[in-house]
Amino acid sequence: AQTVTQSQPEMSVQEAETVTLSCTYDTSESDYYLFWYKQPPSRQMILVIRQEAYKQQNATENRFSVNFQKAAKSFSLKISDSQLGDAAMYFCASGLGFGNEKLTFGTGTRLTIIP
Amino acid sequence: GAGVSQSPRYKVAKRGQDVALRCDPISGHVSLFWYQQALGQGPEFLTYFQNEAQLDKSGLPSDRFFAERPEGSVSTLKIQRTQQEDSAVYLCASSLRLVKYNEQFFGPGTRLTVL
């Protein structure tokens, strides 16, 4: 079984500053995927970034990047140059891919952007 | 192209009533998932379809929950004899299932309130 833990229920950051959201996970599998999803008040989950466990290089998508520490089972999300539109719930999730595609989510971190 | 759509967006039911929640996945998407998101929590997996076959229903909380996807496209999640603990947002997601990792695209969810 997989578990995902987000220990920061709420975070806030000044607009244009950088913020890091934490996530730890546990799995007995060697091949898995990790994700960060954004859920704005409209409720529609949007994929922000993904990381394949077999890749050592940290994934980046524009202002979003991850710090993937496989041995520590840590997967944090860094948002640079925070914008008002980044305000949302952020969920960390894990999945195994083909044959077992369901996602396991953490409890989320509510991110507030201070103008 | 249209994304994943769900209807109704909001549903209020009296305890003991039956409800049916509909999901229209992205056209051509093979995989379809249902998740339940309680207030203040992350989504939790309910069930998974590959085309019309229900391959995993391990997350359904009780036999009052039933899901179907008879023609491999639209899916319906039915909850019989609703109880207050069924109050949650029900999210549907679909994916192509062409490669080992396939992004899940989420719908806006149906918020079910059981009085």
Interface residues (C-beta under 8 A of the other chain):
Chain A: V4 Q6 Y33 Y37 S42 R43 Q44 M45 I46 L47 R50 E52 F91 A93 G95 G97 F98 E101 K102 L103 T104 F105 G106 T107 G108
Chain B: G3 S31 F33 Y35 G40 Q41 G42 P43 E44 F45 Y48 D56 G59 V89 L91 A93 S95 R97 K100 Y101 N102 E103 Q104 F106 G107 P108 G109 R111
